[in-house]
Structures are given as structure tokens and as C-alpha cells.
Amino acid sequence: TIFFDASNNRLATPQVRLKPDIAAGNGVNNTFFPLGNIPVEADSVYDPDTFANFYGTSAASPNAAALAALVLQSHGGPKSLSPQKVKTILQLTTFPHDLDPFVARGTATAQNGGKIDIVINSDGDTNLGLGANDPNSWNVSYTGPGYVKTLNFNPEGTPQTGGNTTGGNFNGVTPADFLDATKYKFTPGMVFTSKFITGNSVGLSAGDVAFSRSNPAPAPSNPDPSNPTEHEWTASLNFADNKLVAGNVFRFSVERLQQQDATSPQGLTKNTVVAPVIGSGVTLFRPDASADLLGDGVFIPEDPNGTNIQPGMTFNGTIVDGANTIPFSGRLTNKIGHGWTPLDGYGFINAEAATAAQLPVPGVVSRKTHGTAGTFDIPLPINGTAGVECRAPGPNNSYTLVYTFDRPVANSGTVSIQGSATVAPASSGGTNPSIANPNEIVVNLNGVTDRQHLVVTLSNVRDTSGAVFGPVAARMDMLLGDVNASHQVDSGDVFLVQKQNGQALPPAGSADFRRDINANGSVDSGDVFITQKQNPAQLSP
């Protein structure tokens, strides 16, 4: 937060900047820090050279600068892009990442309507009272009839159902190695230890819960032959009758470790594993207590669009409701997507995407989902003739507007409306307007009436450097059935709809989405009926 300008004058409104901007790789080779204890630099055995590896933001920054230079080169060379535009491209093309760092969640609904909610808040810290030692980091609550009797984490007892879905190490060197599956050593799964602590629960005490473990992990996850159950796949909670009922919350923590240690050569399941290096040894810090390792994940660089998200740890259990014992099951999740977090900004730089990317074009659209055909947008020009929305509204006469900016935004702004419409109530835990993608703001409207000139203005939006965008007025003329955007519904609109009656929208067909007035994914008799019923209709000047 910036409180003063460059001349040391206090700003009337403090300027909030989102930092960091992006994340870049470290652990890079260097030739200027020698091997030895001062500075503490050494060569890792996990790369094929003998150069010392350099870590931290001082190592990541040169990587980010080099990639920025590649972006500049690919877009025309020096001075072809401003610094802001280079930053925008880097921010908008990052790999998908976790948008709620250090948090994992799970929800399951049983057949009796009972709902189990699990929220885990835990970073990788090992200090007293934090991370693994926070007795309130795991929260389990219940809503519904009866009570929760049992809860099991990773009941299947397998690595694939144990979280840490992207755990492992890449052993390749050349670009071609990224396409060679044998160059990857996957070690998914988290194992539980016997350390179990309880926190400040609501409505029940530590004595109301029995903790147990099962399904020992195989070697080398259990490195001590004399203690084969030191690390086990499954953690179970058994609750006393009528204790975990609606309104009560059980808080606890259980220690877990990454199966093996995601290194190659393969190590052990110990958070103090020592990695051999040239000339010395270093203790690797592994954030085993991070809640993120329990939820789902995305492979980098194999999945740049987040279309193959790997599922997190499984859980199941039972609810007792009268004479019935009802099972439930689910998986822990992370919020994977594109956006900003205080942990790694907009995420890890994707050099291939950044060098090929085009700068975003600002604008506003009315967006609607047409059945299984997908979403289709009607542009709402800021200048010139207004866009005509001819499609039927959703529940509560709702429509969705999407505002695209030329760079990422830091807040969702405020909305003012000229015409008959209201800002829809925000969804549970959300906001309206809301940031959908880094440079997009979504405004959901209710109560939108037909045959009007509607203006929806979005104001007070800031970018990530604290600068305020000017107001953006979306002008949407509402006229149901006006498929040719002539500001009237007549025989011409009826003809156009009838001409494509029975045709599907892309990708299954080639029908014009504007003629799918009821937005069900195809042009059919329902669309013909709406147009005929509206004929004649006209929008006043």
C-alpha cells in the first residue's frame, strides 16, 4: 500500500498494488557464486552439470527478465511493447495455479440430505502452533439430521487417492525429455504419522473422538524396518454418538508427510532427508504440512490450460440418522485457475504462451450459455451503435455482462444502472461484480425488462499498480427476438429463425447463435414461436 506520492505528499486515497506480479524459476546455474559455505551455494546432484545452483528471488528475477526479453523479441523487438504491456502478457499467460494457497476443502452430501464440510487451513511451517502444530487447522462440521459417526481420509489406502497428486521429480535435460514419460518419477500420496492433536472444538471434546490409522505405506515410505507402521495411508476418526451434530465443529491436526520425497535419486519419507551435493550436504525443506498437498493439482508444463486437473485425497464416512447408517464420500480440492494470490502473484511464467500471446482487446459482452453448445457473446460497443440482446433471459430475468480490460485488475469496482435492472445478489462466499479472469469482471443482472435501452456502468476499477480505470458504460438494447439487430422484430426475423429451424449451434452444427433465442443449443420450434409472438415489436429511439 502506497501512502505518499513521489514528492512525499500524502495521497488522498492510498494506492494498493498487488504484489508479487508473477513467479519464475530459481535453482538456476550460476558462475559468479563459488562453491563453499559463504555464500551457501552448492551444486545439486539433480542436474547434469557441476555449476553451483542459486536460489531465491535474486535467482528468479533474472529468469523473469530473460523471459520478458523473449516476449519483447517475439512481438517486434525493442520498443515494440511498453513495460506495462510486457507485464500484462506475462501475467495473463501464466500456468494455472492454486487460488486459495494453504487451504483445502471437501464437501459431501449423504442421501438423507446431511452435508459434511471439511476445511483445512495449514501452511508448511513447523513452528510451535503453526502448520503441522496448529491444533485448529482441520475443521469438520455437519449440517443435517442425525450425526456423523465415522470419517476416513484416503480409505482406499493408495498413493493415487492420497493427495500430493503432482508429487515427483523430472529427470530430463533436453526439451524432448518433456515429452518422454520415462523422464518423470511420480511419487503421489501423503502418509499419516501417529501425531494427532485436538483444538478448540465446538460442542464436543477430545474424548468424544477416537483417532486411528491403517494401511502401512510400503518401503521406502517406511524407512525403519523396526517400525513398519510409522507411516500409514489412512487416517480415521470415530465419533461418539450424538456428538458431531449440526452446529458442532471438530478441530484437530494430524501430521502427514509426502510419500518418499519427490527427489531423484529417490529418498525417504522424512522431512529432514539429506540430499548429497558436491562438497557438502544440505537439508531440504519440504512443506509437508501445507494443506495444498491434500487437494487437487495441475501438472506443469504438461497442462497449461488446467484441463486435466488431478483429484485430491479421498474421504468417506457414515452418518447415523435414526435407525439408518448412511454413507458419504468425497475428495479434497484446491481452487485451481487463473488469478492473483499473495503467494505467487498470477502464477508461474509460461514462456511458450507468453511469446505467442496477443494483447487483450478491451470491451464488454453479454454472455449466455446455450445448452451443451457452450457460451456465446453479443458485443456491446462502448462507442457507436449499441449492441442488441435478442435472447431470452435466465431465471429472475437475468443476464450476464463481462467487462474485459487491457490489463489485470485488482478489484471488481462498483456498478450503476440506467434502465430497468438490478445487480443480482452475490452467490454464497462470492461477490457481484466479481473478477472472473485476471482482466475480466463479471456483472450479473436481475430484473432486466424487454424493450429498453439499458446502460450498465462499471466504475472505480483499479489495476494491479493502483491506477484507476475510467468508467466503462455497457450499452445493451433489449429486444427479444430481434435476431438481425434492426431494433425491431418483423417478418425478416421470423424468416431467419425458420430458415435454420432444426439446426444445432457450433460445434455440432452451423446455426447462428442469435437465432437460438431460448439458448438451448439449437434453433427449434421454440425459437420460431418466440419470434412469431414478438412480431411486430419495435425499440423506441
C-alpha positions in Angstrom: 0.0 0.0 0.0 1.4 3.4 -1.1 0.5 6.4 1.1 2.7 9.1 -0.4 3.5 10.3 -3.9 6.9 10.9 -5.4 7.1 14.3 -3.8 6.3 12.9 -0.3 2.7 14.3 -0.4 0.1 12.1 1.3 -2.3 10.6 -1.2 -6.0 11.3 -0.6 -6.6 7.6 -1.2 -3.8 5.2 -0.6 -2.7 3.3 -3.6 -3.0 -0.5 -3.3 -0.7 -2.5 -5.5 -0.9 -6.3 -5.9 2.5 -7.9 -5.3 4.1 -10.1 -6.3 3.3 -9.9 -10.0 4.4 -13.3 -11.2 6.6 -16.2 -10.3 9.7 -17.5 -12.0 12.0 -20.5 -11.5 15.0 -20.5 -9.3 17.6 -23.1 -8.5 19.5 -21.9 -11.6 23.1 -22.4 -12.5 25.5 -19.6 -11.8 29.2 -18.9 -12.4 29.6 -15.9 -10.0 28.8 -17.6 -6.6 31.6 -20.1 -5.8 31.1 -23.4 -4.1 31.5 -23.2 -0.4 30.0 -22.1 2.8 30.0 -18.3 2.2 27.7 -17.8 0.3 26.0 -21.1 0.9 25.8 -22.3 -2.7 26.4 -25.8 -3.9 25.7 -27.9 -7.0 22.8 -30.2 -6.8 23.1 -33.8 -7.9 19.7 -33.5 -9.6 21.1 -31.7 -12.6 23.8 -33.0 -15.1 26.4 -30.2 -14.6 28.8 -29.0 -12.0 27.7 -25.4 -11.7 26.5 -24.1 -8.3 22.8 -23.7 -8.1 21.4 -20.3 -7.0 18.1 -19.9 -5.1 15.7 -17.2 -4.0 14.2 -14.1 -5.6 17.6 -12.9 -6.7 17.8 -16.1 -8.8 14.2 -15.9 -10.1 14.4 -12.3 -11.2 17.0 -12.8 -14.0 14.8 -15.6 -15.3 11.8 -13.4 -15.4 13.8 -10.6 -17.1 15.1 -13.0 -19.7 11.6 -14.3 -20.5 10.4 -10.7 -20.7 13.1 -10.1 -23.3 11.8 -13.1 -25.3 8.3 -11.6 -25.2 9.6 -8.3 -26.5 11.5 -10.0 -29.2 8.6 -12.1 -30.4 6.3 -9.0 -30.6 8.6 -7.0 -32.8 11.8 -6.2 -30.9 12.9 -3.2 -28.8 10.2 -0.6 -28.1 7.5 -2.7 -29.7 5.8 -3.1 -26.3 5.7 -0.8 -23.3 6.8 -2.3 -19.9 3.2 -2.4 -18.8 2.2 -4.4 -21.9 5.1 -6.9 -21.4 4.0 -7.3 -17.8 0.3 -7.8 -18.9 1.3 -10.6 -21.3 3.3 -12.3 -18.6 0.5 -12.0 -16.1 -2.2 -13.2 -18.4 -0.4 -16.3 -19.8 0.9 -17.9 -16.6 0.2 -21.6 -15.8 -2.9 -22.3 -13.8 -2.2 -22.4 -10.0 -3.9 -22.6 -6.6 -6.0 -19.6 -6.0 -6.5 -20.3 -2.3 -3.0 -21.0 -1.0 -2.6 -23.2 2.1 -6.3 -24.1 2.0 -8.0 -27.4 1.0 -11.7 -28.1 1.2 -14.0 -31.0 0.9 -17.8 -31.4 0.8 -20.0 -34.4 0.7 -23.8 -34.8 0.8 -25.4 -38.0 2.0 -28.7 -39.5 0.8 -30.6 -38.1 3.8 -29.5 -34.6 2.9 -26.8 -34.3 5.5 -23.8 -32.3 4.4 -20.2 -32.7 5.7 -17.8 -29.8 5.3 -14.1 -30.1 5.7 -11.8 -27.0 5.6 -8.1 -27.3 6.2 -6.0 -24.2 6.7 -2.3 -25.0 7.1 0.9 -23.7 5.7 4.2 -25.5 5.6 5.5 -24.1 8.8 6.8 -26.3 11.6 7.0 -23.6 14.3 5.0 -24.2 17.5 1.3 -23.5 16.9 1.6 -23.2 13.1 1.3 -25.5 10.2 1.7 -29.1 11.4 1.5 -27.9 15.0 -1.7 -25.9 14.6 -4.4 -27.9 16.5 -7.2 -25.9 14.8 -6.0 -26.4 11.2 -8.5 -29.1 10.3 -12.2 -28.2 10.7 -15.0 -30.7 10.3 -18.7 -29.6 10.5 -22.0 -31.1 9.7 -25.4 -29.8 8.7 -28.5 -32.0 8.6 -30.3 -34.7 10.6 -28.6 -37.3 12.7 -24.9 -37.2 13.5 -21.5 -38.1 11.9 -20.2 -41.4 13.2 -17.1 -42.0 11.2 -14.7 -40.1 8.9 -11.8 -41.6 7.0 -9.1 -39.9 4.9 -7.8 -41.9 2.0 -9.8 -45.0 2.9 -8.6 -46.8 -0.2 -5.0 -46.7 1.1 -3.4 -46.0 -2.3 -0.9 -43.3 -3.5 -3.4 -42.2 -6.2 -6.1 -41.4 -3.6 -3.7 -39.9 -1.1 -3.3 -36.3 -2.4 0.0 -34.7 -3.5 -1.2 -35.6 -6.9 1.7 -33.9 -8.8 4.4 -35.2 -6.4 7.5 -36.4 -8.2 10.6 -35.2 -10.0 11.6 -34.5 -13.6 14.8 -36.2 -14.6 15.1 -34.8 -18.1 17.6 -32.4 -19.6 16.6 -31.6 -23.2 13.3 -30.1 -24.5 12.4 -33.5 -26.0 12.6 -35.0 -22.5 9.4 -33.2 -21.5 7.6 -35.5 -23.9 9.2 -38.6 -22.5 7.1 -40.2 -19.8 10.1 -42.2 -18.6 11.8 -39.0 -17.5 9.2 -38.4 -14.8 9.3 -40.1 -11.4 5.9 -39.8 -9.8 5.5 -40.3 -6.1 2.0 -39.1 -5.3 0.3 -39.5 -2.0 0.6 -38.3 1.6 1.2 -40.6 4.5 0.0 -40.1 8.1 2.0 -40.4 11.3 0.8 -41.1 14.8 0.9 -37.4 15.8 -2.7 -36.3 16.4 -3.7 -33.2 18.3 -7.1 -31.6 19.0 -8.0 -28.0 19.1 -10.8 -25.7 20.2 -13.8 -27.7 19.0 -17.5 -26.6 19.3 -19.9 -29.0 21.0 -17.5 -31.9 21.5 -14.2 -32.6 23.3 -11.1 -34.7 22.5 -12.6 -37.6 24.5 -15.5 -37.8 22.1 -13.2 -38.8 19.2 -11.0 -41.8 18.6 -8.2 -41.5 16.1 -6.6 -44.4 14.3 -4.5 -45.2 11.3 -4.3 -48.2 8.9 -2.8 -49.4 5.6 1.0 -49.1 6.1 2.9 -47.5 3.2 5.5 -49.7 1.5 9.2 -49.1 1.7 10.9 -46.6 1.3 7.9 -44.7 2.7 8.5 -46.6 5.9 12.3 -46.4 6.2 12.6 -48.0 9.6 12.3 -51.8 9.4 11.6 -51.9 13.2 8.6 -49.6 12.8 6.6 -50.7 9.7 3.6 -48.7 10.7 5.4 -45.4 11.2 3.7 -44.0 8.0 0.3 -45.2 7.0 -2.0 -44.2 4.2 -5.3 -44.0 6.0 -6.4 -41.8 9.0 -9.7 -42.4 10.6 -11.9 -40.6 13.1 -14.7 -42.4 15.1 -17.1 -40.0 16.9 -19.1 -40.8 20.0 -22.9 -41.0 19.4 -24.7 -37.7 19.0 -21.6 -35.5 19.2 -20.8 -34.3 15.7 -24.3 -33.0 15.0 -25.5 -29.9 13.2 -23.9 -26.8 14.6 -20.9 -28.5 16.1 -17.3 -28.3 14.8 -14.4 -30.7 15.4 -10.9 -29.1 15.1 -7.7 -31.1 15.0 -4.4 -31.7 13.2 -2.7 -34.9 12.1 0.9 -35.0 10.9 1.4 -36.1 7.3 4.4 -36.4 5.1 4.9 -36.6 1.3 5.4 -40.2 0.3 9.1 -40.6 -0.3 10.5 -37.1 -1.0 9.9 -36.3 -4.6 13.6 -36.4 -5.4 15.7 -38.5 -7.7 17.7 -40.4 -6.7 14.7 -41.5 -4.6 14.8 -40.5 -1.0 12.8 -41.4 2.1 9.6 -40.1 3.7 11.4 -37.8 6.1 11.2 -34.0 6.2 14.9 -33.9 7.2 16.2 -36.0 4.3 19.7 -35.0 3.4 20.4 -34.5 -0.3 24.0 -35.3 -1.4 25.7 -32.4 -3.1 29.2 -31.7 -4.4 31.4 -30.7 -1.4 28.7 -30.7 1.3 25.2 -31.7 2.2 22.0 -29.6 2.6 18.8 -30.3 4.4 15.9 -30.0 2.1 12.9 -28.1 3.4 9.7 -29.8 2.4 6.3 -28.1 3.3 4.6 -31.4 4.1 2.1 -29.6 6.4 0.7 -27.4 3.6 -3.0 -28.0 3.0 -2.4 -27.6 -0.7 -0.8 -31.0 -0.9 -4.1 -32.6 0.2 -6.1 -31.1 -2.6 -6.0 -31.5 -6.3 -3.3 -30.2 -8.5 -2.1 -29.4 -12.1 0.9 -30.6 -14.0 3.4 -28.0 -15.2 4.2 -27.7 -18.1 2.1 -30.6 -19.4 -1.3 -28.9 -18.6 -1.0 -25.2 -19.5 -4.8 -24.7 -19.6 -5.8 -26.7 -16.5 -7.9 -29.1 -18.4 -6.5 -32.2 -16.7 -6.7 -31.4 -13.0 -5.6 -34.2 -10.8 -8.0 -35.1 -8.0 -7.1 -34.7 -4.3 -7.3 -37.0 -1.3 -10.4 -39.1 -0.9 -12.5 -39.2 2.2 -15.6 -41.2 3.3 -17.6 -42.0 6.4 -21.0 -42.6 7.8 -24.0 -40.7 9.2 -26.4 -42.2 11.7 -29.9 -40.9 11.2 -32.4 -42.8 13.4 -32.1 -46.5 12.6 -30.2 -45.8 9.4 -26.5 -45.7 8.8 -25.9 -43.7 5.6 -22.5 -43.5 3.8 -20.9 -40.4 2.2 -17.8 -39.8 0.2 -15.9 -37.0 -1.5 -12.4 -35.6 -2.4 -10.4 -32.7 -1.0 -10.0 -29.9 -3.5 -8.0 -26.8 -4.3 -9.2 -23.8 -6.2 -7.2 -24.2 -9.4 -7.4 -21.5 -12.0 -6.0 -18.2 -13.2 -5.8 -15.2 -10.9 -3.8 -13.4 -8.3 -2.7 -14.7 -4.9 -0.3 -13.2 -2.3 1.8 -16.3 -2.6 2.9 -16.3 -6.2 1.1 -13.4 -7.9 -0.5 -14.5 -11.1 1.4 -17.8 -11.1 4.4 -19.3 -12.8 5.5 -17.8 -16.2 4.6 -19.8 -19.3 7.2 -18.7 -21.8 5.7 -20.5 -24.8 2.3 -18.9 -24.2 3.7 -15.5 -23.4 5.8 -15.3 -26.6 2.8 -16.3 -28.7 0.1 -14.2 -26.9 -1.7 -11.2 -28.2 -2.6 -8.2 -26.0 -6.2 -8.3 -24.8 -8.8 -6.1 -26.5 -10.9 -4.1 -24.1 -14.7 -4.4 -24.4 -18.0 -5.6 -23.0 -20.2 -8.5 -24.0 -23.5 -10.0 -23.0 -22.6 -13.7 -22.3 -25.1 -16.6 -22.3 -24.7 -20.4 -22.2 -26.6 -22.1 -24.9 -27.1 -25.6 -23.6 -24.2 -28.0 -24.3 -23.0 -25.9 -27.2 -21.2 -23.6 -24.8 -21.1 -19.8 -24.3 -21.8 -17.2 -26.9 -21.2 -13.5 -26.6 -23.0 -10.5 -28.0 -20.7 -7.5 -28.2 -21.8 -4.3 -26.5 -19.8 -1.5 -28.2 -18.8 1.3 -25.9 -19.0 3.8 -28.8 -21.3 3.8 -31.8 -24.4 1.7 -32.1 -25.4 -0.2 -29.0 -25.5 -4.0 -29.0 -28.9 -5.6 -29.3 -29.6 -8.5 -26.9 -32.2 -10.7 -28.6 -32.0 -13.8 -26.4 -34.4 -14.8 -23.6 -33.4 -14.0 -20.0 -32.5 -16.6 -17.4 -34.2 -17.1 -14.1 -35.3 -13.8 -12.5 -34.9 -12.1 -15.9 -31.2 -12.4 -15.5 -28.3 -11.6 -17.9 -24.5 -11.6 -17.5 -22.2 -8.9 -18.7 -18.4 -9.4 -19.0 -16.1 -6.4 -19.0 -12.6 -7.1 -20.5 -9.7 -4.7 -19.6 -6.4 -4.3 -21.3 -4.5 -5.4 -18.2 -5.2 -7.3 -15.0 -7.5 -5.7 -12.4 -7.1 -5.6 -8.6 -10.7 -5.1 -7.6 -14.2 -5.6 -9.1 -15.4 -1.9 -8.9 -18.9 -0.6 -8.5 -22.0 -0.7 -10.7 -24.6 1.9 -11.7 -27.6 1.2 -13.9 -29.7 3.4 -16.2 -32.8 1.4 -17.0 -34.9 -1.4 -15.5 -32.5 -3.9 -13.9 -30.8 -4.6 -10.6 -27.4 -6.0 -9.6 -28.1 -9.6 -8.7 -27.3 -10.9 -5.1 -23.9 -12.4 -4.8 -23.6 -16.1 -4.6 -22.6 -17.6 -1.2 -19.0 -16.7 -0.5 -18.7 -14.6 -3.6 -19.2 -11.0 -4.8 -21.1 -9.3 -7.6 -19.5 -7.8 -9.6 -16.6 -10.4 -9.5 -13.2 -11.0 -11.1 -13.6 -14.0 -13.4 -10.3 -13.9 -15.1 -7.3 -11.7 -14.3 -8.5 -8.9 -16.7 -12.2 -9.7 -16.7 -15.0 -8.5 -14.4 -18.5 -10.2 -14.5 -21.6 -8.3 -13.6 -24.8 -10.4 -13.0 -28.1 -8.6 -13.5 -31.6 -9.5 -12.4 -35.0 -8.0 -13.3 -34.0 -7.0 -16.8 -37.1 -6.0 -18.8 -37.6 -6.2 -22.5 -37.8 -3.2 -25.0 -35.5 -0.8 -23.3 -32.2 1.0 -23.7 -30.1 -0.3 -20.8 -26.8 1.2 -19.7 -24.7 -0.6 -17.1 -21.6 1.4 -16.0 -18.7 -0.2 -14.2 -16.5 2.3 -12.2 -13.7 2.5 -9.7 -11.8 -0.4 -11.0 -8.0 -0.4 -10.2 -5.2 -2.2 -12.0 -2.5 -4.1 -10.1 -0.3 -1.0 -9.9 -3.0 1.1 -8.2 -4.1 3.1 -11.2 -7.9 3.7 -11.6 -9.6 2.9 -15.0 -12.1 5.3 -16.3 -15.8 4.3 -16.1 -16.9 1.8 -18.7 -20.5 2.1 -19.9 -22.0 -1.0 -21.4 -25.0 -0.1 -23.7 -27.4 -3.0 -24.2 -30.6 -2.6 -26.2 -33.1 -5.2 -25.1 -35.4 -6.6 -27.7 -36.4 -10.2 -27.5 -36.4 -11.9 -31.0 -34.5 -9.2 -32.8 -32.1 -11.6 -34.4 -30.9 -9.3 -37.1 -30.3 -6.4 -34.7 -32.5 -4.0 -36.6 -34.1 -2.6 -33.4 -37.4 -4.2 -34.5 -38.9 -7.7 -34.7 -40.6 -8.3 -38.0 -41.1 -10.9 -40.7 -37.4 -10.7 -41.5 -36.5 -12.1 -38.1 -39.2 -14.8 -38.3 -37.8 -15.8 -41.7 -34.2 -16.1 -40.4 -35.2 -18.3 -37.5 -37.4 -20.5 -39.6 -34.6 -20.9 -42.2 -32.4 -22.6 -39.6 -35.1 -24.4 -37.7 -33.8 -27.8 -36.6 -30.1 -26.9 -36.8 -27.6 -27.1 -34.0 -25.2 -24.4 -32.9 -21.4 -25.0 -33.4 -19.5 -27.1 -32.8 -22.2 -29.7 -33.6 -23.8 -27.5 -36.3 -23.5 -24.2 -38.1 -26.6 -22.3 -36.9 -26.3 -18.6 -36.0 -26.4 -18.4 -32.2 -28.5 -15.2 -32.3 -31.4 -17.3 -33.7 -31.2 -19.7 -30.7 -33.4 -17.3 -28.8 -34.2 -19.6 -25.9 -30.5 -20.5 -25.6 -30.9 -24.3 -25.6 -28.1 -25.1 -28.1 -30.2 -25.4 -31.3 -32.7 -23.4 -33.4 -36.0 -25.1 -32.9 -39.8 -24.5 -32.9 -39.5 -22.7 -29.5 -37.4 -20.0 -31.1 -39.8 -19.8 -34.0 -42.7 -19.4 -31.6 -40.9 -16.6 -29.6 -40.2 -14.7 -32.8 -43.7 -15.0 -34.2 -45.2 -14.0 -30.8 -43.0 -10.9 -30.7 -43.8 -9.9 -34.3 -44.3 -6.9 -34.6 -42.2 -5.2 -31.9 -40.0 -2.1 -32.0 -37.5 -0.5 -29.8 -38.2 3.2 -29.3 -35.4 5.6 -30.4 
